[in-house]
Amino acid sequence: MFRSWKTVVIVALPALVAAQPRAVAGSATLDVSLAHPTLLAGGPQTTYLKVGLTGIMPSPARKRPPVNVALVLDKSGSMTGHKIDQAKDAAIRALDRLNADDIVSVVVYDSTVRVIVPATKLTNKNAVRQAIQRIYAGGNTALFGGVSKGAAEVRKFLDRNRVNRVILLSDGLANVGPSAPSDLGQLGASLMKEGIAVSTLGLGLDYNEDLMVALASRSDGNHVFVEEAAQLAAVFDYEFSEALSVVAQEVTIVIRCAPGIRPVRLLGIGGEINGREVVVQLNQLYSDQEKYALLEVEIPESTPLQVRPVADVEVAYANMATQSTDRMNSAVSVTFEASEEVVAERMDKNVMAESVLQIANGLNALAVTLRDQGKTQQAKEILDKNAEYLTSNAIQLESKKLEERASDNKDQAGNLDEKNWSRSRKRMRGLQQQDARQQRAVPQKKAE
């Protein structure tokens, strides 16, 4: 059970203005902004509302929150040899990032699931290293059972004062126990409700990326496609760096649209839309990283110079440094002009670029679905058009990220053949997860 926290910090609601309201609390800044803070007067139209949360880098003198992490390692027969050796070495190296206040458990699975290091404070790193070193490969892949057991170990010390996480490594298809993406997605969603994130590391070309992405996405964890075992040390280091940089947990964003404003859809990160209220849940927020909710809204007909409220926004999160619940409030409104030039000049290029990125990401996912259905030419056409869409917006919005994704889509369009599809599909699903969840780019350099 989570312990109750001591205080509540409230940041006052700023006045409704057409500019971009900004609020700051102990561990995060809140920016609420519109792609078009000024719209052309006239009939109904849509724009995009962005609620951005950026973790504040803590003082070097401030002690980081302890982690409670379960390493869940695939030791099925396909991991024999170089793969299992690299996985063990990467896990052992990662332990050096932790200290005696951190909780570690190690779970291995093949046909069965076994806890080789029960959840315990890391006061004896050498004993944990030795236990990992003794792992050998052989058997089938009881992936669902491995994650469930890892979560059970995390629960032994489950505490909102800690960063609670399962890190799963697998190189094969789940063939023992539940194995559908929907099953793993439901498991991920239930773990998120407990405050446990699951990060999934897919090794090689034989694992089920839909299953691994569903598990990570529904728990608000990371997903990484690791093409070669030699990359595991860098990827494990990345994942532990993320866990050690958490500044806030249990993040809830509530957007209440003003009367007359209709929420159309969320782009990227999912949530619930009930009437004019939209709720988005995030598991964790990292220092020096932005996470955002992006909402398409429909604005009714208006007259020139009119100012119309668009939405009030409330954010609550568990501050890991102060062990308090911080709350922030903000609001945003839109003005109307008769001049198209004024509307264009006032466009927020950053919000518009994020909107384009998420729209293109959805089309990229559609291309995967079409290719899976054997509609290769249709998939190629979507990717080619997506590349053009991203390129034109990259120029107009001066966005390096959109330029990169345009290049990715062009490359993907040329790798839909049977020979390249397995690798290309995993890369596509990995980038889709990265963009939808605003996951930081993962280093892919090989271990020395």
Sequence and secondary structure as in RCSB ss.txt:
>XXXX:A:sequence
MFRSWKTVVIVALPALVAAQPRAVAGSATLDVSLAHPTLLAGGPQTTYLKVGLTGIMPSPARKRPPVNVALVLDK
SGSMTGHKIDQAKDAAIRALDRLNADDIVSVVVYDSTVRVIVPATKLTNKNAVRQAIQRIYAGGNTALFGGVSKG
AAEVRKFLDRNRVNRVILLSDGLANVGPSAPSDLGQLGASLMKEGIAVSTLGLGLDYNEDLMVALASRSDGNHVF
VEEAAQLAAVFDYEFSEALSVVAQEVTIVIRCAPGIRPVRLLGIGGEINGREVVVQLNQLYSDQEKYALLEVEIP
ESTPLQVRPVADVEVAYANMATQSTDRMNSAVSVTFEASEEVVAERMDKNVMAESVLQIANGLNALAVTLRDQGK
TQQAKEILDKNAEYLTSNAIQLESKKLEERASDNKDQAGNLDEKNWSRSRKRMRGLQQQDARQQRAVPQKKAE
>XXXX:A:secstr
     S EEE       SS  EEE SSEEEEEEES SEEESBS EEEEEEEEEEE    TTS    EEEEEEEE 
SGGGTTHHHHHHHHHHHHHHTT  TTSEEEEEEESSSEEEEEEEEESS HHHHHHHHHT    S   HHHHHHHH
HHHHHTT  TTSEEEEEEEE S   SS  SHHHHHHHHHHHHHTT EEEEEEESSSS HHHHHHHHHHHT  EEE
E SGGGHHHHHHHHHHHHHTEEEEEEEEEEEE TT EEEEEESS  EEETTEEEEEEEEEEBT EEEEEEEEEE 
 B TT EEEEEEEEEEEEETTTTEEEEEEEEEEEEEES HHHHHHT  HHHHHHHHHHHHHHHHHHHHHHHHTT 
HHHHHHHHHHHHHHHHHHHHHHT HHHHHHHHHHHHHHT  SHHHHHHHHHHHHHHHHHHHTT          
